[in-house]
């Protein structure tokens, strides 16, 4: 049995669901490759209130002394390539320059706009979680999964979908009242693969797992 330890650095408390989702994807990849003997622990959530590059790099360096894989989240804010270029890759470049971090895995988690877009990709999962039979259209959401990437404010869209699922009663709940973790555990990965940002994440995660020697022909 091989053990994989991971940590996650996000931009806010609601982004933590992406750590859970990332582990789901890693487990799917490993199972698909016939690597069931790899056990992935619960990821550590690393706090870095200071969003400056130096602070994030320092927090990641300290955490990665005890972990194999880093998942670093940044909202794309409509330009995910820029987010990678300015807020993800510079951190990874500095970490890869550390002798004691050679051989570690680094993966960026960057939705086109915000985390909530990925949670909106599977209308069936939302109906289950919200306990409603209303369609994606009834909930005010795009009928095609890929359409959620074009939503400028997916956080508000998720809040509104919950309000409509409850019959439109009262005001939308605050962010922390939304069932982020439950949706992340329920959303269909096949629906997520219709999102370009998620496909990029999955490809990068697969590459990191390969670099860690965890894929076909690489386990002792």
N, C-alpha and C positions, 0 to 999 in steps of 0.2 A: 504494500500500500504506500502510495506517495501522497504527501500532504502539501497543499498549496495554501499559502497565507496571503491575504489581500488587504489593502487599505483603500479608502476613498476620501477624496477631498472635494467638497462641493462649494457652491456659492451661498447656500442658505439651508435652513432646516428642512424645507420641503424637497430639496434635491436629493436627500438621503435615500429616497426610494430607488434612485438610479444605481446605488450600490447593490441593492437586492436584485434588481433587474440584471445588472452586469454579471452577478454570480449565476443567475439562471441561464444566461446565454453561455457562459463558460462551461457550465455543467452539460448543456445541450451539445456543445461542440465536442467535449471530451467523450460523452456517451456515443455520439455519432461516429467518432473515431475508434470506438471500442476500448476506451480508456476509463472504464468504470472503477479501476483500482486507484484513481486519483480522488482524494477527499479534499473538498474546499471548505475551509472554516468560515465562520461568520466574519464578514469584513469589518475592520476597525474604521470607525468614522473619525477622521482627523479634523479638528477644528483649526481654522485659520481666519479669524475675523478680519485681519489685515490682508487686503486683496492685492497688495503690491507684490511684484514678481519676487523680490528678495524674501519676503515673509513666507510666501507659498513654497518657494524652493527650500527654505530652511525647515518648514514643517514637514515637507515631503521627505527631505533627507533624513530627518530624525526618525520618522515613522518607518522608512524603508530599511532601516537597520534591522528590523524585526519581521519584514514581510518580503514576499517574492514578487508581488504584482501591485502596481499603483493604478487606480482609476482616477483620473483628474477631470473634473467637470467644469465646463464653462458654457454659459448661454451664448448661442450664436448671434442673437440680436439682429437677425436678418442677414448676417454675413459670416457664416461659420468658418470660411477659409481665413478670414481675418482673425477670428477668435483663436484658431489653431496657431496662426502665425505669431500673434502677439501675446497670447496668454497660456498656451499649452506647450508648444514646441520649445520656447526658450527655457521653460522649467526642465523639460526632458533633456535638453542639451547640457544643462549644468549638472543634472544628476548623472548622466552618462559619463561625465568627466571625473566622477568620484571613483577612485580605485575600489573602494569597498562595496560599490553598487554595480560593479560589472556583472553581467549575467542576469540582472533583474528585468522585469517586464513593465513597460509604461504604456498606458492606453488613454487617449483622450475621449471624453464623453461629451459631445457637443451637438445638441439639437439645433435646428436652423434658427429657432427663436428661443423657446423656453422648454424646460423639462416637461411641462404639462402637455405639450404636443404629442409626445410619445404615449402618454396615458390616454389620449383621445383616439388613438388609432384603431381600437377594437370596440365597435359599438356593442357587440354581444357582451363583452366583458363588463362594459359600463352598465348595461341593463341588469346584469346579474348582481353587480356590486350595489347599485342604487335600488335594486328591488323593484324594477319597473318593466313594463312591456312596451313602453314607448320606443319608437324607432329613432335612429340617429337624427333624422330630419326633425322629428318631434322635439328632440333635445337641443335643436339648434346647431347641429354639427354637420360637417361635410359627409355625404353618403359614401364617398370613396376614402379609404384610409390615407392615401397620399395627399388628400386635400388638407389635412390638418397642418401640414408643414407651411402652408401659405397663410395660416391664421396669424395676424399680427399680435394678438393678445390671447394665446391659448390658456393662460391662467384664468382669465375672466370667462372664457368659453367653458372651461371645466366647471367653474363655479355656477354658471348659468345652467349648464346641463344638469347639475345636481338639483338646482332649484326647480327646474321643469319636471324632473323625475319625481319630485315630492309634490307635484301637482301645482306648482307655482305659488305655494303658500309661503308667505314671509319673505324675508330678505335672504340673498345668498349667504351661505355660511362663510366664516373666515377661513383663510387658507389652511390653518392647522386642523380645522374640523373636517376637511376633505379627506377621504380614505385613500391617501396616496399609496401607502404600503400594500393595501389590499388590491388596488388596481394593478400595481406593479407585479404582484404575484399571480394575477389572473389574466392580464393582457396576452393575447395570442402572438407568439413570436412571428408567425407567418404574416400577420397583419403589419407588424412592425417592419418587416423586411420590404414593405412597399414604400418605406420612407428612406430617402437617399442618405440622410444623416445617420440613421440606424445601420444601414448597410455598411457605411464607412466604419462605424464603431465595431461592428461584428468582424469585419475583415481585419481591422487593426488588432482586435482581441485574439483572433485566430493566429495572427502573426506573432503576437507576444507569447502565446502558449507554445507555439513551435520553438521560439527562441529559448524558452525555459526547458525545452526538451520533453514536453508533455504530449506530443502528438505522435502519429504512427511512426514506428521504427525508432523511436527516440527514448523509450523507457527501458531501464535496465532490468 
